[in-house]
Amino acid sequence: MTDSVAEAYRAAVLHQAPRVLGAMDREPLSPTRGCCDRTWWAWKFTDFPGPRFQESVCVLAFLHATPFEGNPYHRNANLLEWIGAGLDFWMSRQHGDGSFDEAYPFERSLAATAFTSFYVSEALAFLGDTLPADRRRRTVEALHGAGRWLERNDETHGFLSNHLAAAAAALCHIARLTGDAGLERRSRHFTGRILERQSAEGWYDEYGGADPGYQTHGSFYLARYWQLSADAEVLASLARANRFLAHFVHPDGSLAGEYASRGTQTYYPAAFEMLAERDGSAAWIAETLRRSVASGAAAGLRGVDAQNYFPCLNNLVFASMHARSRTATDPTPAEGLAWFPQAGLARVRRTGYDAFVGVSKGGAVKVFDRETRRLLVSDSGWVGRLADGRTVSSHYLDPLRGPLVAPDRIEVAGSFQVASRPVFTTWRFVAFRGFNLTVGRLPAVARWLKRLLVRVLITRRAALDIACRRVLAFDEAGVRVDDDLSGPGAASLTRLERAGSFTSIHMGSARYFVPHELESMPPDAAVPLSPARVVGGVTVSYAVRPPAVRG
């Protein structure tokens, strides 16, 4: 008998099939045939087709190859030809050196090369010998070129475990398709780097911090790598990562968010369904968050934009292949403080509530009622506006804040920083594209440009002379938040208020809507604080009391 959990995942995938096919140019003589970036080929609103949209071939190959009730796409000849067109278009976007672009021309992106190669490889695995031999041969040749590029190149603009995990899994696939042992060795290089940077607390490094949302994504590629390689060290690493992650599953079925390093709330279920038979933490995460996949309580397929749509949808494919009905026990402590000093993350659990604190993010906090499973408060700290229109905030990643953390009290201090929020204007875009198409073609210049963009959009800081000290006090009755603000820099502010949900850096995968945003925000979130009061020093406080405790 087919497991109902697997059926639910398959039904979600099947429901999306018309949207996936609608994104592809299926006209037989179209010059853009096979392209899945509809904004480019159909609307013609952009000048550059994103190769990562070709990841759609994976879910389409699954539908073609897999017989299950209600699947009209199984062994459909038209679908097979459309998948072939999608593969052809992917090959057409490959540079002569084997690489692919993601965000702009001549980027030569490790992420785009790794992710698209992984999903194309999975598509070939689904299709087997149903794909015409010539097209399969050409696709394998293109994959080999991508693998050889990954063998020679690395991520240089920051450490992103999920990118390196995708590269490892892609290389493992390509090595098996081509017999190239060098690619197998290179795949172990990437997993080795990830494991070397894995915290003793279990989390995988994402731009210098822990981000549970991105960790669910990266864990999938590592789990798939483990399936392909049987690497016991990677399996043990995933078990440590899952134990850490379990602490940041919220009572309402959401996951992490603004208090983590990159602020993401996305949940990719496949890794945990794949690992559930081997690891109790994975089984509990999979069991607990299944309802979130359907309800959208955790950011996923229902809420993401086009850039994350195919990774989310493909992830449901692999979840459907491994999901089983199971029962699992919460692996985290029943009550008390769970403190991860390297991550700068804490969870305080009391009888009536769970509080999740981003200590390295200035004390950003979410509080949930354990009985009703509802969000009571989401408080990302303070956000203000300067007279010149720039945004400033107390909410930024700084692992060196030197906090005081105890079961009943967390104290953390910091300053305000200017939040980088640039967007393209017409002339900025013209200048940027002109650079891409001229000197930006050179690989060394492309790498320099990527590092520059990361500094401008993510890592660069400019301090404002405003100090912020936050004290969170925990007892059985609830949470009290006291903020001490002071400093002459406040005189340059035109507005200052609490931020319920906020991100101070560029992060395209953050700030997807989740339903608990409709719930309670800080009590005075909509009431601006007079900047003049801050210059001389002011303390602002509020308390959070779960209804069961108040009653």
LINGI-V444449 format. One record per residue. N is the residue number from 0. RES is the residue in three letters. PSI is psi as a letter, one per 20 degrees, with the letter a starting at -180 (999 if undefined). NEAR is the number of other C-alpha atoms within 8 Angstrom. D_LAST is the distance of its C-alpha to the last C-alpha in whole Angstrom. Layout:
# LINGI-V444449
n={N/N}
res={RES/RES}
psi={PSI/PSI}
near={NEAR/NEAR}
d_last={D_LAST/D_LAST}
This chain:
# LINGI-V444449
n={0/1/2/3/4/5/6/7/8/9/10/11/12/13/14/15/16/17/18/19/20/21/22/23/24/25/26/27/28/29/30/31/32/33/34/35/36/37/38/39/40/41/42/43/44/45/46/47/48/49/50/51/52/53/54/55/56/57/58/59/60/61/62/63/64/65/66/67/68/69/70/71/72/73/74/75/76/77/78/79/80/81/82/83/84/85/86/87/88/89/90/91/92/93/94/95/96/97/98/99/100/101/102/103/104/105/106/107/108/109/110/111/112/113/114/115/116/117/118/119/120/121/122/123/124/125/126/127/128/129/130/131/132/133/134/135/136/137/138/139/140/141/142/143/144/145/146/147/148/149/150/151/152/153/154/155/156/157/158/159/160/161/162/163/164/165/166/167/168/169/170/171/172/173/174/175/176/177/178/179/180/181/182/183/184/185/186/187/188/189/190/191/192/193/194/195/196/197/198/199/200/201/202/203/204/205/206/207/208/209/210/211/212/213/214/215/216/217/218/219/220/221/222/223/224/225/226/227/228/229/230/231/232/233/234/235/236/237/238/239/240/241/242/243/244/245/246/247/248/249/250/251/252/253/254/255/256/257/258/259/260/261/262/263/264/265/266/267/268/269/270/271/272/273/274/275/276/277/278/279/280/281/282/283/284/285/286/287/288/289/290/291/292/293/294/295/296/297/298/299/300/301/302/303/304/305/306/307/308/309/310/311/312/313/314/315/316/317/318/319/320/321/322/323/324/325/326/327/328/329/330/331/332/333/334/335/336/337/338/339/340/341/342/343/344/345/346/347/348/349/350/351/352/353/354/355/356/357/358/359/360/361/362/363/364/365/366/367/368/369/370/371/372/373/374/375/376/377/378/379/380/381/382/383/384/385/386/387/388/389/390/391/392/393/394/395/396/397/398/399/400/401/402/403/404/405/406/407/408/409/410/411/412/413/414/415/416/417/418/419/420/421/422/423/424/425/426/427/428/429/430/431/432/433/434/435/436/437/438/439/440/441/442/443/444/445/446/447/448/449/450/451/452/453/454/455/456/457/458/459/460/461/462/463/464/465/466/467/468/469/470/471/472/473/474/475/476/477/478/479/480/481/482/483/484/485/486/487/488/489/490/491/492/493/494/495/496/497/498/499/500/501/502/503/504/505/506/507/508/509/510/511/512/513/514/515/516/517/518/519/520/521/522/523/524/525/526/527/528/529/530/531/532/533/534/535/536/537/538/539/540/541/542/543/544/545/546/547/548/549/550}
res={MET/THR/ASP/SER/VAL/ALA/GLU/ALA/TYR/ARG/ALA/ALA/VAL/LEU/HIS/GLN/ALA/PRO/ARG/VAL/LEU/GLY/ALA/MET/ASP/ARG/GLU/PRO/LEU/SER/PRO/THR/ARG/GLY/CYS/CYS/ASP/ARG/THR/TRP/TRP/ALA/TRP/LYS/PHE/THR/ASP/PHE/PRO/GLY/PRO/ARG/PHE/GLN/GLU/SER/VAL/CYS/VAL/LEU/ALA/PHE/LEU/HIS/ALA/THR/PRO/PHE/GLU/GLY/ASN/PRO/TYR/HIS/ARG/ASN/ALA/ASN/LEU/LEU/GLU/TRP/ILE/GLY/ALA/GLY/LEU/ASP/PHE/TRP/MET/SER/ARG/GLN/HIS/GLY/ASP/GLY/SER/PHE/ASP/GLU/ALA/TYR/PRO/PHE/GLU/ARG/SER/LEU/ALA/ALA/THR/ALA/PHE/THR/SER/PHE/TYR/VAL/SER/GLU/ALA/LEU/ALA/PHE/LEU/GLY/ASP/THR/LEU/PRO/ALA/ASP/ARG/ARG/ARG/ARG/THR/VAL/GLU/ALA/LEU/HIS/GLY/ALA/GLY/ARG/TRP/LEU/GLU/ARG/ASN/ASP/GLU/THR/HIS/GLY/PHE/LEU/SER/ASN/HIS/LEU/ALA/ALA/ALA/ALA/ALA/ALA/LEU/CYS/HIS/ILE/ALA/ARG/LEU/THR/GLY/ASP/ALA/GLY/LEU/GLU/ARG/ARG/SER/ARG/HIS/PHE/THR/GLY/ARG/ILE/LEU/GLU/ARG/GLN/SER/ALA/GLU/GLY/TRP/TYR/ASP/GLU/TYR/GLY/GLY/ALA/ASP/PRO/GLY/TYR/GLN/THR/HIS/GLY/SER/PHE/TYR/LEU/ALA/ARG/TYR/TRP/GLN/LEU/SER/ALA/ASP/ALA/GLU/VAL/LEU/ALA/SER/LEU/ALA/ARG/ALA/ASN/ARG/PHE/LEU/ALA/HIS/PHE/VAL/HIS/PRO/ASP/GLY/SER/LEU/ALA/GLY/GLU/TYR/ALA/SER/ARG/GLY/THR/GLN/THR/TYR/TYR/PRO/ALA/ALA/PHE/GLU/MET/LEU/ALA/GLU/ARG/ASP/GLY/SER/ALA/ALA/TRP/ILE/ALA/GLU/THR/LEU/ARG/ARG/SER/VAL/ALA/SER/GLY/ALA/ALA/ALA/GLY/LEU/ARG/GLY/VAL/ASP/ALA/GLN/ASN/TYR/PHE/PRO/CYS/LEU/ASN/ASN/LEU/VAL/PHE/ALA/SER/MET/HIS/ALA/ARG/SER/ARG/THR/ALA/THR/ASP/PRO/THR/PRO/ALA/GLU/GLY/LEU/ALA/TRP/PHE/PRO/GLN/ALA/GLY/LEU/ALA/ARG/VAL/ARG/ARG/THR/GLY/TYR/ASP/ALA/PHE/VAL/GLY/VAL/SER/LYS/GLY/GLY/ALA/VAL/LYS/VAL/PHE/ASP/ARG/GLU/THR/ARG/ARG/LEU/LEU/VAL/SER/ASP/SER/GLY/TRP/VAL/GLY/ARG/LEU/ALA/ASP/GLY/ARG/THR/VAL/SER/SER/HIS/TYR/LEU/ASP/PRO/LEU/ARG/GLY/PRO/LEU/VAL/ALA/PRO/ASP/ARG/ILE/GLU/VAL/ALA/GLY/SER/PHE/GLN/VAL/ALA/SER/ARG/PRO/VAL/PHE/THR/THR/TRP/ARG/PHE/VAL/ALA/PHE/ARG/GLY/PHE/ASN/LEU/THR/VAL/GLY/ARG/LEU/PRO/ALA/VAL/ALA/ARG/TRP/LEU/LYS/ARG/LEU/LEU/VAL/ARG/VAL/LEU/ILE/THR/ARG/ARG/ALA/ALA/LEU/ASP/ILE/ALA/CYS/ARG/ARG/VAL/LEU/ALA/PHE/ASP/GLU/ALA/GLY/VAL/ARG/VAL/ASP/ASP/ASP/LEU/SER/GLY/PRO/GLY/ALA/ALA/SER/LEU/THR/ARG/LEU/GLU/ARG/ALA/GLY/SER/PHE/THR/SER/ILE/HIS/MET/GLY/SER/ALA/ARG/TYR/PHE/VAL/PRO/HIS/GLU/LEU/GLU/SER/MET/PRO/PRO/ASP/ALA/ALA/VAL/PRO/LEU/SER/PRO/ALA/ARG/VAL/VAL/GLY/GLY/VAL/THR/VAL/SER/TYR/ALA/VAL/ARG/PRO/PRO/ALA/VAL/ARG/GLY}
psi={p/p/p/h/g/h/h/g/g/h/h/h/g/h/h/i/g/h/g/g/h/h/i/p/o/j/p/h/j/p/i/k/p/i/p/j/n/h/h/g/h/g/h/k/i/r/j/p/p/o/h/i/i/i/i/h/h/g/h/h/h/g/h/h/i/o/p/r/p/j/o/i/i/p/k/p/h/g/g/g/h/h/g/h/h/h/g/g/h/g/h/i/j/p/r/h/i/i/r/q/r/f/h/r/q/k/h/m/p/g/g/h/g/g/g/h/h/g/h/g/g/h/g/h/g/g/h/c/j/h/p/q/g/g/h/g/g/h/g/h/g/g/h/g/g/g/g/h/g/h/h/i/r/r/p/i/i/r/o/o/h/h/g/h/g/h/g/g/h/g/h/g/g/h/h/h/h/i/j/o/h/h/h/g/h/h/h/h/g/g/h/g/g/g/h/h/i/p/q/h/i/h/q/q/p/o/l/j/a/p/n/h/g/h/h/h/g/h/h/g/h/h/h/h/g/g/h/h/i/k/o/h/h/h/g/h/g/h/g/g/h/h/h/g/h/h/i/k/o/q/h/j/j/r/p/c/c/h/i/r/g/j/j/q/j/q/p/o/i/g/h/h/h/h/i/h/h/i/p/h/g/g/g/g/g/g/g/h/j/g/h/h/g/h/i/j/h/q/p/b/h/i/i/r/a/h/h/j/g/h/g/g/g/h/h/h/g/h/g/h/i/i/p/q/p/r/q/q/p/o/i/q/q/h/r/a/p/o/p/n/h/h/h/k/q/q/p/o/p/r/g/i/r/p/p/p/p/n/g/i/k/j/k/p/q/p/p/q/p/h/g/i/k/q/p/g/p/o/o/j/b/q/p/r/p/r/h/j/i/q/p/q/q/i/n/q/p/n/i/k/i/l/r/p/p/r/h/j/p/p/p/q/q/a/r/q/q/p/p/o/l/q/r/p/r/g/h/g/g/g/g/g/h/h/g/g/i/d/h/i/h/p/g/h/h/g/g/g/g/g/h/g/h/g/g/g/h/g/i/p/q/o/q/q/m/p/q/p/p/p/p/p/p/p/a/h/h/b/p/p/p/p/p/o/p/q/q/h/h/h/h/i/q/i/q/p/r/q/o/g/p/q/p/i/r/p/n/h/j/r/k/q/p/q/h/i/i/i/a/p/r/q/h/k/h/j/o/q/p/o/h/h/h/h/g/i/p/q/p/p/q/r/q/p/o/q/g/h/g/h/999}
near={2/5/9/8/10/14/10/9/12/11/8/9/12/9/7/8/9/7/7/10/7/7/10/13/14/9/6/5/5/8/4/8/14/15/17/11/13/11/9/12/11/7/7/8/6/7/6/7/9/9/13/10/11/14/13/11/13/12/13/13/14/12/12/14/10/7/8/5/4/4/9/5/8/10/8/9/6/6/11/12/8/10/12/11/12/15/13/10/13/11/9/6/8/11/8/5/8/12/15/14/14/13/6/9/10/12/16/13/10/14/10/13/15/14/14/12/11/14/12/12/12/9/14/11/7/9/12/7/6/5/11/7/7/6/9/10/8/8/11/11/8/11/11/10/11/14/13/10/11/15/9/6/7/6/9/7/8/8/10/10/11/13/12/12/16/15/17/17/14/16/15/14/11/16/13/8/7/8/7/9/7/8/14/11/8/12/14/9/9/12/13/8/8/13/10/6/8/10/9/5/10/12/16/15/15/14/9/7/12/13/16/14/14/11/12/13/11/13/12/13/14/15/14/10/14/12/7/8/7/7/8/7/6/12/10/8/10/11/11/11/12/11/13/11/10/12/9/11/11/10/11/10/12/14/13/15/11/14/16/15/13/13/15/15/15/12/12/12/14/14/15/12/14/12/11/13/7/5/9/11/13/15/16/14/11/12/11/8/12/9/9/11/13/6/7/13/13/15/15/12/10/6/10/11/6/6/8/9/10/11/8/11/11/11/12/15/14/10/15/14/7/10/11/9/8/6/7/8/6/7/9/7/6/5/8/9/10/9/9/9/6/8/11/12/15/12/13/13/11/10/7/13/13/14/11/13/12/15/13/14/15/16/15/15/13/12/13/15/15/11/7/5/9/11/13/13/14/14/13/15/13/11/13/12/12/12/8/4/6/9/12/13/14/14/15/12/8/8/9/5/9/6/9/8/8/7/9/7/11/12/12/14/12/10/11/14/12/12/11/12/9/5/4/6/6/6/6/8/9/8/8/8/9/8/9/13/10/7/8/13/12/8/10/6/10/13/11/8/9/10/11/8/9/11/9/9/12/11/8/8/7/6/8/10/10/12/12/13/11/13/11/12/10/12/8/8/10/13/11/11/11/11/11/12/12/13/12/10/10/13/8/7/12/9/11/13/12/14/11/12/9/9/12/10/11/9/9/5/8/11/11/9/7/11/8/9/8/5/10/10/11/10/6/7/11/6/6/10/8/8/12/8/9/13/12/9/10/9/8/7/8/8/8/10/9/12/7/7/10/7/4}
d_last={47/46/42/40/38/41/42/39/40/44/42/41/44/46/44/45/49/50/48/50/53/53/52/56/59/61/64/67/69/67/67/63/63/61/58/55/54/54/53/57/59/57/56/58/56/56/59/58/57/54/56/52/52/54/52/51/54/52/50/53/55/52/52/56/56/53/54/51/50/50/51/54/55/56/60/60/64/63/59/61/64/61/59/63/63/59/61/64/62/60/64/65/62/63/65/68/67/64/61/59/57/54/53/56/60/62/58/59/56/55/52/53/56/54/51/54/56/54/53/56/57/54/56/59/58/56/60/62/66/65/65/68/70/71/68/66/69/68/65/65/68/65/62/65/66/62/62/65/63/60/62/63/60/57/54/55/52/49/48/46/46/45/48/50/49/50/53/53/53/55/58/57/58/61/62/62/64/67/67/67/66/65/62/61/61/60/57/56/57/54/52/53/52/48/48/50/47/44/42/41/38/39/38/41/42/42/44/43/39/37/36/34/34/38/38/37/40/43/42/43/47/47/46/49/51/50/51/54/55/53/53/51/50/48/46/45/44/42/40/39/38/36/34/33/32/30/28/27/26/23/20/21/25/26/28/28/29/30/29/32/36/37/34/34/32/34/34/37/37/41/41/38/39/43/42/39/42/43/39/36/34/36/35/31/31/34/31/28/29/32/29/29/33/32/29/30/27/29/32/35/38/36/35/38/41/45/45/43/43/46/45/41/43/46/43/42/45/45/42/43/46/44/41/40/37/36/33/32/29/27/30/28/26/23/21/22/25/27/30/33/35/38/36/33/30/27/24/21/19/16/14/11/14/18/20/23/25/29/30/34/33/31/28/27/23/21/18/16/13/14/13/13/16/16/17/15/18/22/24/28/28/31/33/36/39/43/45/47/44/44/40/39/36/34/33/36/37/38/38/40/37/37/33/32/29/27/24/22/24/26/29/31/34/36/38/38/40/42/41/44/43/47/48/51/53/56/59/57/57/60/61/59/61/64/63/62/65/68/67/64/66/67/64/64/63/60/59/59/57/54/54/54/52/49/50/49/46/44/45/47/45/46/44/43/43/39/37/33/31/28/26/22/20/18/16/13/11/12/16/18/21/24/27/30/33/36/40/43/43/40/43/44/41/40/36/34/30/27/28/26/28/32/35/37/40/42/40/41/39/36/34/34/31/28/26/23/24/23/20/18/21/20/19/23/25/26/27/30/31/34/37/38/36/36/39/39/35/32/28/26/22/19/15/13/10/9/6/5/5/4/0}
